[in-house]
Amino acid sequence: MIYYTFLLTPNEVVEELNITGVKAYPLVQTLGSMSFGFSQGWINTRQTTIVIISTDEGIEGVGESFGPARAIAEAVEGYCAPMILGKDPFNSSVIWDTVYGYLRMNSQKGILIEALSAIDIALWDIKGKVVGLPVYKLLGGAYRDKAHAYATGLYRPNVKNVKDALVEEALGYKRDGFFAMKLKIGHASPEEDLDILKAIREAIGNDIKLMVDANCAYDATEAISLAKQMEQYDVYWFEEPVPPEDIEGSIEVKNNTDIRIAGGECECTRYGFRELIRRRAVDILQPDVCIAGGFTEMQKIVAMASAWNMQCIPHVWGTNVAVAAALHCYAAIPNIPGKINPPEPYFEYDRSPNPLREDATYEKFILQNSYIDIPQKPGLGVTANIDFLKAKTI
Ligand SMILES: [Mg+2]
């Protein structure tokens, strides 16, 4: 077996690899009748930005960030690209800190960090391809070789009988073999949310884990009241009960319910997560590799989570490029805390309508008994379908 694509002899010197191209594909797909709602509104389009970085050795890397596509593409090509052309992808931390240094005044969170996330993911894809190893090996190795996937879905359907439709969707996830699923709340009144939660719990039984996600819909008082009423339905975690800016509110909710509080998908960088972690604002941290700063920053966030003995379960929402990146992160997250039989961390598997998800890559992920294999090919282990990207670029 050829393990490394190159091995230097003692007298050889490492040649620098050079970035020669940075291309962003802003993708938008309208959903039409597949539109769905959450606590902040209706999702009528799916959009994401795929970034391809090329090098003078002909090796290309792919990354993704799924915020506002046009804005992220412009940030990638118009702002970040001139700073990274000619640089060596193996200097990924140096590149990250250099670009962030320029961006700090303009964007410590949000679109520019999302652009940097997609770039960083592509650089790690290149690094893996050059040495012939999957990214998780470069991150320190896999604590697990498959991901225990839960279904993210159960959004607000655009139908007359919402409760029946959500119960049917939940039973579909059960039939698909999912061990856990997540229900969106906060779109309707708390009374209606509780009624739907009760109906789903009764339909799927007590053996399947059930989480709820409010996407920042409440203040602390409302969230605590709702949490106390949800405890009887064995809710495994309550995600983003309050807006991420309200760290004190999150702490208040966390200290007044038996349900675990999860959050962090809106947060960026080691600096943002430092606040969530040192203030113990949540029980479960949910950084997203496509938002928080790529693999380079995820390593630092995970290290802090480990040091503070806090669970870290990545948020995942994009195409199969994002899924692959998240799987490598997931594989390399240590057991927090370590023990002989640690519980498996959960892996978010978005099942909501996204026509871009599957066709962005040639490789597909297969769910078997609620598990997905960690990619084993070099780099991310997925290959972007450039023809599809071109066809969907706006
Ligand atoms: Mg969420």
Residues whose N, C-alpha, C, O or C-beta is under 5 A from the ligand:
A	BS01	MG	D213 E239
